[in-house]
Amino acid sequence: GPTGLLSVAKVLESSGAVGWIEKGDFITMGRLGERYSSVPANTRNDRLVGAFRALPLLEFDLHNCALAKEPLMATSQLGLSVDFLRRSSSVLRRKHVDKLYCRERTKLISLSRRMSQNDSWKAILENGEEIISERVILATGAQPRGVPRACREEERGADFFLEHDELVVPDRCDSLDLDENGIINQGIAIVGGSHSGMLAARNVLNRWKNAKITVFDKRPEPRFAEERHGWIKYDGTGLKGDVAYWTRTALAENRFQFVQIRDNQQLDLQPFRYATFTCGFERCDLPSVYFAGEPIDLQKVDYDPHTGQIATGLYGVGIAFPEVWVDPGGYREPRVGFANSFVTHLERLLAADDEDRREFTLACPS
C-alpha cells in the first residue's frame, strides 16, 4: 500500500537491498487503491505534493501529475494520489531491480530473531521462501472495526447492519439498493462521528436527500482540524477539507442529528431501519513474531509511537502502527496519512534504528 511504498522509497535512499513483500498486487496499492479511490482525502493537496516531492525516488513531476493540477489549498479524491503512487511503484521496481527483492501475491507468515549480536530477522513467506534482514518494517494496513459482538447478538433483520465501506465509499453507497421508506421514516444510525462517520452521513444524504440520519459519538459535537501557524490542531482526529465544509453546512441546516454517547450509556438502535459502525480501524494481516524465543502479539503489542519500534530491528508504520505526536499545545493524538509528517516519521525511525544497532553491539560484544 501507500505507506509501504513510501517506506521502501525512503529506505532505498540510504540502504542496500530491500525485500518488498505484498500480499496482493503491487499495482493495486493496498486497501486504499482497492476500495477508497472515490473517497475525498483528509489531507490538503499541497501537503500531499510536499510529501511526494520529499522522496526523490518517487519521481514526482509537477507537469505530469493530475494531483498537482488540483487547487493546492483544497482536498481531492484519494484516487488522484493512488494513480500517482501506482506509477511511482512501477518506476521504482523497474529502475531499482538491482536493489529490490520484490514478491507479490504472497503473505508474510512469520518473523523470528534470536537475541544475539550477529543475528537478523528471518522472514518466512507463504510461498515457502525465506528472507534474512537486519531490519523489518511492517506497513500491513488495517481494516474497519466490525459491529461489536453485543450488538450482533441482539435480534435484528439480516440487512440491519451495513458494512463500513458500503456507506463511507461514495461509489458503493450510490449503488446500494436499500429500503428508501425505512431510511426516510426510521432512519440510519451512524456510530462514530469522525471522518468516516461524517463521510457516510454525506453520502447517504447525497443519495437520499430526505434520509433521517443520527450520528452517535463520544464527543458532544464534531471535531474540526484547526490551522495554526506552522502546525494543525487536531491534525490526526479533526475533520478537514470537503468533509469538514459539508459537516458545518449540514449541521447549520439541521440535516442530521449529532448525539453524544456518554460513558456506560446503552446504545439504543431499535428505532432505526439500518445502522453502521464507523469507529476506526484495527490491525490485520499480521505475521506471527518470535523475538529471543518469546512470542510477540502484534494485535496487543506496546510499540514506541515516536519511532515505530516494536522490538530490536522491528518497526511498524502507517494506520496499523500510527505515529503518536504531541502538538505545541500539549494535545496527544495519533497521526496517519502520507503528508510530510510521515516522511519525518520515517526519518526518525531510521535514525532510531541506527542508534539502536550501535547500542545493541555494545551490549552484546562478540
For each residue, the residues with C-beta under 8 A, 3 or more apart:
1: 4 5 29 30 31 32 33 139 141 318
2: 5 6 29 30 32 81 82 85 338
3: 6 7 139 141 317 318 319 338 342
4: 1 7 8 20 22 30 139 318
5: 1 2 8 9 29 58 85 88 89 92
6: 2 3 9 10 51 55 58 338 342 343 346
7: 3 4 10 11 137 139 317 346
8: 4 5 11 12 18 20 92 100
9: 5 6 12 13 55 57 58 88 92
10: 6 7 13 55 343 346 347 350
11: 7 8 14 15 18 135 137 350
12: 8 9 15 18 57 92 96 99 100
13: 9 10 55 56 57
14: 11 350
15: 11 12 18
16: 99
17: 99 100 101
18: 8 11 12 15 99 100 101
19: 101 103 123 131 133
20: 4 8 93 100 101 102 103
21: 103 104 106 107 108 123 125 131
22: 4 25 26 102 103 104 105
23: 104 105 106 107 108 126 285
24: 28 30 34 104 105
25: 22 28 104 105
26: 22 29 89 90 93 102 104
27: 86 89 90
28: 24 25 33 34
29: 1 2 5 26 32 33 34 82 85 86 89
30: 1 2 4 24 33 34 141
31: 1 34 35 36 141 143
32: 1 2 29 35 36 37 78 82
33: 1 28 29 30 36 37 82 85 86
34: 24 28 29 30 31
35: 31 32 165 169
36: 31 32 33 39 78 169
37: 32 33 77 78 79 82
38: 77 78 79 169 170 171
39: 36 77 78 168 169 170 199
40: 75 76 77 78 199 241 242 243
41: 44 45 48 75 76 77 78 81 241
42: 75 195 239 240 241 243 337
43: 47 48 75 240 241 337 338 339
44: 41 47 48 72 73 74 75 240 241
45: 41 48 49 67 70 71 72 73 74 75 76
46: 49 50 72 73
47: 43 44 50 51 339 340
48: 41 43 44 45 51 52 67 81 338 339
49: 45 46 52 53 60 62 67 68 72
50: 46 47 53 54 339 340
51: 6 47 48 54 55 338 339 340 342 343
52: 48 49 55 58 60 84 88 338
53: 49 50 60
54: 50 51 340 343
55: 6 9 10 13 51 52 58 60 343
56: 13 59
57: 9 12 13 92 96
58: 5 6 9 52 55 84 85 88 91 92
59: 56 88 91
60: 49 52 53 55 65 68 84 88
61: 64 65 68
62: 49 65 68
63: 68
64: 61
65: 60 61 62 68 69 84
66: 69 70 80 83 84
67: 45 48 49 70 76 80 81 83 84
68: 49 60 61 62 63 65
69: 65 66
70: 45 66 67 74 76 80
71: 45 74
72: 44 45 46 49
73: 44 45 46
74: 44 45 70 71 241 242
75: 40 41 42 43 44 45 240 241 242
76: 40 41 45 67 70 80 81
77: 37 38 39 40 41 80
78: 32 36 37 38 39 40 41 81 82
79: 37 38 82 83
80: 66 67 70 76 77 83 84
81: 2 41 48 67 76 78 84 85 338
82: 2 29 32 33 37 78 79 85 86
83: 66 67 79 80 86 87
84: 52 58 60 65 66 67 80 81 87 88
85: 2 5 29 33 58 81 82 88 89
86: 27 29 33 82 83 89 90
87: 83 84 90 91
88: 5 9 52 58 59 60 84 85 91 92
89: 5 26 27 29 85 86 92 93
90: 26 27 86 87 93 94
91: 58 59 87 88 94 95
92: 5 8 9 12 57 58 88 89 95 96 100
93: 20 26 89 90 96 97 100 102
94: 90 91 97
95: 91 92
96: 12 57 92 93 99 100
97: 93 94 100
98:
99: 12 16 17 18 96
100: 8 12 17 18 20 92 93 96 97
101: 17 18 19 20 131
102: 20 22 26 93
103: 19 20 21 22 106 125 127 129
104: 21 22 23 24 25 26
105: 22 23 24 25
106: 21 23 103 125 126 127 129
107: 21 23 125 126 285 287
108: 21 23 111 123 124 125 126 140 287
109: 124 125 126 287 288
110: 123 124 287 288 289 290
111: 108 121 122 123 124 136 287 288 289 290 314
112: 121 122 289 290 291
113: 119 120 121 122 290 291 292 311 312 313 314
114: 119 292 293
115: 119 291 292 293 312 364
116: 119 364
117: 360 361 364 365 366
118: 366
119: 113 114 115 116
120: 113 132 133 134 313
121: 111 112 113 132 133 134 135 136 313 314
122: 111 112 113 130 131 132
123: 19 21 108 110 111 130 131 132 133 136 287
124: 108 109 110 111 128 129 130
125: 21 103 106 107 108 109 128 129 130 131
126: 23 106 107 108 109
127: 103 106
128: 124 125
129: 103 106 124 125
130: 122 123 124 125
131: 19 21 101 122 123 125
132: 120 121 122 123
133: 19 120 121 123 136 313
134: 120 121 313 357
135: 11 121 313 314 315 353
136: 111 121 123 133 313 314 315
137: 7 11 308 315 316 317 349
138: 286 287 298 310 314 315 316 317 320 321
139: 1 3 4 7 316 317 318 320
140: 108 283 284 285 286 316 318 320
141: 1 3 30 31 284 285 318 319 320
142: 281 282 283 284 318 319 320
143: 31 281 282 284
144: 163 164 165 168 196 277 278 280 281 282
145: 164 277 279 280 281 282
146: 277
147: 151 152 161 277
148: 151 152 277
149: 152 153
150: 153 154
151: 147 148 154 161 267 269 275 277
152: 147 148 149 161
153: 149 150
154: 150 151 269
155:
156: 160 161
157: 160
158:
159: 162 274
160: 156 157 273 274 275
161: 147 151 152 156 274 275 276 277
162: 159 166 167 176 188 274 275 276
163: 144 166 167 276
164: 144 145 167 168 196 200 276 277 278
165: 35 144 168 169 172
166: 162 163 169 172 173 176 276
167: 162 163 164 172 173 176 188 190 200 203 204 276 278
168: 39 144 164 165 173 196 199 200 203 278
169: 35 36 38 39 165 166 172 173 203
170: 38 39 173 174 203 206
171: 38 174 175
172: 165 166 167 169 175 176
173: 166 167 168 169 170 176 200 203 204 206 207
174: 170 171 203 207
175: 171 172
176: 162 166 167 172 173 207
177:
178: 182 183 274
179: 182 183 273 274
180: 183 184 208
181: 184 185
182: 178 179 185 186 273 274
183: 178 179 180 186 187 188 204 208 211 212 273 274
184: 180 181 187 208 210 211 212
185: 181 182 212 273
186: 182 183 212 271 272 273
187: 183 184 211 212 213 214 271 272 273
188: 162 167 183 204 211 212 213 214 272 273 274 275 276
189: 214 216 269 272 274 275 276
190: 167 193 197 200 201 213 214 215 216 275 276 278
191: 197 216 217 261 267 275 276 277 278 279
192: 196 197 215 216 217 277 278 279 280
193: 190 197 198 215 216 217 219 222 258
194: 197 198 217 223 237 239 278 280
195: 42 198 199 239 240 243
196: 144 164 168 192 199 200 278 280
197: 190 191 192 193 194 200 201 215 217 278
198: 193 194 195 201 202 215 222 239 243 246 247
199: 39 40 168 195 196 202 203 243
200: 164 167 168 173 190 196 197 203 204 276 278
201: 190 197 198 204 205 213 215 247 250 256
202: 198 199 205 206 243 246 247 250
203: 167 168 169 170 173 174 199 200 206 207
204: 167 173 183 188 200 201 207 208 211 213
205: 201 202 208 209 211 213 250 255 256
206: 170 173 202 203 209
207: 173 174 176 203 204 211
208: 180 183 184 204 205 211
209: 205 206
210: 184
211: 183 184 187 188 204 205 207 208
212: 183 184 185 186 187 188
213: 187 188 190 201 204 205 255 256 257
214: 187 188 189 190 256 257 259 272
215: 190 192 193 197 198 201 256 257 258 259
216: 189 190 191 192 193 259 260 261 267
217: 191 192 193 194 197 222 258 259 260 261
218: 260 261
219: 193 222 223 260
220: 258 260
221: 258
222: 193 198 217 219 239 247 251 258
223: 194 219 234 237 238 239
224: 234 238 239 240 244 247 248
225: 232 233 234 235 238 239 240 244
226: 232 233 234 238
227: 232 233
228: 231 232 233 328
229:
230:
231: 228 235 327 328
232: 225 226 227 228 235 238 327
233: 225 226 227 228 238 327 329 331
234: 223 224 225 226 237 238 331 333
235: 225 231 232 238 325 327 333 335 341
236: 322 325 333 334 335 336
237: 194 223 234 333 334
238: 223 224 225 226 232 233 234 235 244
239: 42 194 195 198 222 223 224 225 243 244 247
240: 42 43 44 75 195 224 225 243 244
241: 40 41 42 43 44 74 75 244 245
242: 40 74 75 245 246
243: 40 42 195 198 199 202 239 240 246 247
244: 224 225 238 239 240 241 247 248
245: 241 242 248 249
246: 198 202 242 243 249 250
247: 198 201 202 222 224 239 243 244 250 251
248: 224 244 245 251 252
249: 245 246 252 253
250: 201 202 205 246 247 253 255 256
251: 222 247 248 254 255 256 258
252: 248 249
253: 249 250
254: 251
255: 205 213 250 251
256: 201 205 213 214 215 250 251
257: 213 214 215
258: 193 215 217 220 221 222 251
259: 214 215 216 217
260: 216 217 218 219 220
261: 191 216 217 218 265 267
262: 265
263:
264:
265: 261 262
266:
267: 151 191 216 261
268: 271
269: 151 154 189 272 275
270:
271: 186 187 268
272: 186 187 188 189 214 269 275
273: 160 179 182 183 185 186 187 188
274: 159 160 161 162 178 179 182 183 188 189
275: 151 160 161 162 188 189 190 191 269 272
276: 161 162 163 164 166 167 188 189 190 191 200
277: 144 145 146 147 148 151 161 164 191 192
278: 144 164 167 168 190 191 192 194 196 197 200
279: 145 191 192
280: 144 145 192 194 196
281: 142 143 144 145 319
282: 142 143 144 145 299
283: 140 142 286 298 299 320 321
284: 140 141 142 143 320
285: 23 107 140 141
286: 138 140 283 298 299 320
287: 107 108 109 110 111 123 138 298
288: 109 110 111 295
289: 110 111 112 295 296 298 310 311 314
290: 110 111 112 113 293 294 295 296
291: 112 113 115 294 296 311 312 314
292: 113 114 115
293: 114 115 290
294: 290 291
295: 288 289 290
296: 289 290 291 301 310 311
297: 300 301
298: 138 283 286 287 289 301 310 316
299: 282 283 286
300: 297
301: 296 297 298 310
302:
303: 308 309 310 315 316 321
304: 307 308 309 310 352
305: 308 321 322 323 324 334
306: 323 324 348
307: 304 315 348 349 352 353
308: 137 303 304 305 315 316 317 321 323 345 349
309: 303 304 312 314 315 349 352 353 356
310: 138 289 296 298 301 303 304 314 315 316 321
311: 113 289 291 296 314
312: 113 115 291 309 356 360
313: 113 120 121 133 134 135 136 353 356 357
314: 111 113 121 135 136 138 289 291 309 310 311
315: 135 136 137 138 303 307 308 309 310 321 349 353
316: 137 138 139 140 298 303 308 310 320 321
317: 3 7 137 138 139 308 320 321 323 342 345 346 349
318: 1 3 4 139 140 141 142 321 322 336
319: 3 141 142 281 322 336
320: 138 139 140 141 142 283 284 286 316 317
321: 138 283 303 305 308 310 315 316 317 318
322: 236 305 318 319 334 335 336
323: 305 306 308 317 334 335 336 341 342 345
324: 305 306 332 333 334 335
325: 235 236 332 333 335 341
326: 330 331 332
327: 231 232 233 235 330 331 332 333
328: 228 231
329: 233
330: 326 327
331: 233 234 326 327
332: 324 325 326 327
333: 234 235 236 237 324 325 327
334: 236 237 305 322 323 324
335: 235 236 322 323 324 325 341
336: 236 318 319 322 323 342
337: 42 43 341 342
338: 2 3 6 43 48 51 52 81 342
339: 43 47 48 50 51 342 343
340: 47 50 51 54 343 344
341: 235 323 325 335 337 344 345
342: 3 6 51 317 323 336 337 338 339 345 346
343: 6 10 51 54 55 339 340 346 347
344: 340 341 347 348
345: 308 317 323 341 342 348 349
346: 6 7 10 317 342 343 349 350
347: 10 343 344 350 351
348: 306 307 344 345 351 352
349: 137 307 308 309 315 317 345 346 352 353
350: 10 11 14 346 347 353 354
351: 347 348 354 355
352: 304 307 309 348 349 355 356
353: 135 307 309 313 315 349 350 356 357
354: 350 351 357 358
355: 351 352 358 359
356: 309 312 313 352 353 359 360
357: 134 313 353 354 360 361
358: 354 355 361 362
359: 355 356 362 363
360: 117 312 356 357 363 364
361: 117 357 358 364 365
362: 358 359 365
363: 359 360
364: 115 116 117 360 361
365: 117 361 362
366: 117 118
